[in-house]
Each structure stands twice: as C-alpha cells, then as structure tokens.
Amino acid sequence: MILVGQYDSPVTRRVAIALHHYGIPFTRDTRSIFGDAAAVGKISPLTRIPALVLDDGEVLIDSAAILDHLDEQADDAALIPASGPARRLVLQMTALAQGTLEKVAAVVYERHFHSPEHRSTDWLDRCLGQARAGLDELTRRLATPYACGATLTHADVMITTLVWYMQDRMDEVLSPTAHASLITLAEHCEILPVFRATALSDFEKMPRS
Ligand SMILES: N[C@@H](CCC(=O)N[C@@H](CS)C(=O)NCC(=O)O)C(=O)O
C-alpha cells in the first residue's frame, strides 16, 4: 500500500505511526499538496492528505477513516479499545486533539494565503481562542502515563503530532507551563521507535509565507 502525504501533516504522520505500530508494510508518495496539487488531486479527490492507496487500488481518505480500516487489520493490537467507554474516551481525546489541529491549521493557512492587510483578525482570534481552549481541555483530561491511561492509543499519537506541528509552525497558544503535561507526553512519545520512524525529510515542509 502507498501512503500519500508529507510528514509535516500531523494527520498523515499519525497514519504512518499506526502503520509502523501495526507492522504493516507501506511505501510513500511524498508529492506536495501545494507544489504537486494536480498530481495529488488525481489520487485524493479533495487534494488533501493523507490518502492510502490499498494494494488493489482502492483509495481511502481522511485519517480517521483510514485508521478505522487499519484498526480492523490490527484486531487486538489496535491503538483503540474495541468498544464501550474506553473506546469513547480514546475517540473523544483524539477528536479534541484533531479539532485543535484544525483550528491551528486554519491560522497557519490564513497567514500563509493572505497578506497581513487581507487577514481577518476576527477569524484569527476566534481560531486561536478555540485552539487554546482545545489545549486547555486536553490538559485537564490527560491521564498518565499515556493520554487515556496505561497504554498508547490514537489519542497519544494525535496529541504528539499536534504538539510537534505547533512547535514547528505556530506555538503562540502552546504554553510551556499551562500545557506542560502535553509537551512532556509528546517528548516521551517522540522517542519511541514508531514515532522516530516518521521523522521528516528536509523537503517535507509546507513553504513558509
Ligand atoms: N480530517 C482530515 C483532514 C485532512 C487535512 O486537512 N489535511 C491537510 C494537511 S494536514 C491538507 O491536506 N490540507 C490541504 C488542503 O486542505 O487544501 C484528516 O484527518 O485526514
């Protein structure tokens, strides 16, 4: 199978980390959604990443929908419990982290695509406030040693790739004190082999504005 997307995309990275964790072999298509938009659009209908091209040619899009398929393959080894409150907890923590990422990405895109005089400060303030609220709530709900308790789950992966993205791109609402527990969790996860396997190559970066 082929994972389409560069690793500066936290949601692409989270799929890659799950693939490594499950021991599922894959190759990569690292063409850029910006520099190679037409080529990526031929594979991924919304010109978004990640997309996963299965061995029979079927194309899956959206990290959550892709992980749903990979979790089925992984069965008992899945990074999420099969059912019940424990599953809901992982889904909700993951959704909080993914929703926070969406607000952070909205800020990054607004600043990238609009010159300062054309940016909406109302929109930026709203997104920054939502991102801060997401981080605050994640911090409040965070368990130890992992986000949802004793074992690594999709929530840890999403939080870690979110923290990495914010530290790299837009860290103004990520507080070293208020959100220290999220940063510590991310540091702990980043040294695990399955996370290290998804280190970025130099070319895998959205151009800076
Ligand atoms: N909900 C989607 C979000 C996908 C997404 O927004 N990907 C970004 C990269 S992190 C993207 O492709 N952005 C380009 C665009 O939306 O035009 C998922 O989890 O896969």
The ligand as an SDF file (V2000), in Angstrom:
LIG
                    3D

 20 19  0  0  0  0  0  0  0  0999 V2000
   -9.9210   15.4280    8.5270 N   0  0  0  0  0  0  0  0  0  0  0  0
   -8.8420   15.2310    7.5880 C   0  0  0  0  0  0  0  0  0  0  0  0
   -8.0280   16.4910    7.4610 C   0  0  0  0  0  0  0  0  0  0  0  0
   -7.0600   16.3930    6.2850 C   0  0  0  0  0  0  0  0  0  0  0  0
   -6.3040   17.7050    6.0960 C   0  0  0  0  0  0  0  0  0  0  0  0
   -6.8240   18.7920    6.3830 O   0  0  0  0  0  0  0  0  0  0  0  0
   -5.0860   17.5970    5.6110 N   0  0  0  0  0  0  0  0  0  0  0  0
   -4.3090   18.7850    5.3360 C   0  0  0  0  0  0  0  0  0  0  0  0
   -2.8510   18.5450    5.6490 C   0  0  0  0  0  0  0  0  0  0  0  0
   -2.6340   18.3840    7.3960 S   0  0  0  0  0  0  0  0  0  0  0  0
   -4.4620   19.1360    3.8740 C   0  0  0  0  0  0  0  0  0  0  0  0
   -4.4900   18.2710    3.0280 O   0  0  0  0  0  0  0  0  0  0  0  0
   -4.5430   20.4460    3.5750 N   0  0  0  0  0  0  0  0  0  0  0  0
   -4.6270   20.9840    2.2490 C   0  0  0  0  0  0  0  0  0  0  0  0
   -5.9880   21.4870    1.9160 C   0  0  0  0  0  0  0  0  0  0  0  0
   -6.9290   21.3030    2.7340 O   0  0  0  0  0  0  0  0  0  0  0  0
   -6.1340   22.0530    0.8460 O   0  0  0  0  0  0  0  0  0  0  0  0
   -7.9780   14.0560    8.0600 C   0  0  0  0  0  0  0  0  0  0  0  0
   -7.9360   13.7920    9.2800 O   0  0  0  0  0  0  0  0  0  0  0  0
   -7.3840   13.3760    7.2140 O   0  0  0  0  0  0  0  0  0  0  0  0
  1  2  1  0
  2  3  1  0
  2 18  1  0
  3  4  1  0
  4  5  1  0
  5  6  2  0
  5  7  1  0
  7  8  1  0
  8  9  1  0
  8 11  1  0
  9 10  1  0
 11 12  2  0
 11 13  1  0
 13 14  1  0
 14 15  1  0
 15 16  2  0
 15 17  1  0
 18 19  2  0
 18 20  1  0
M  END
$$$$
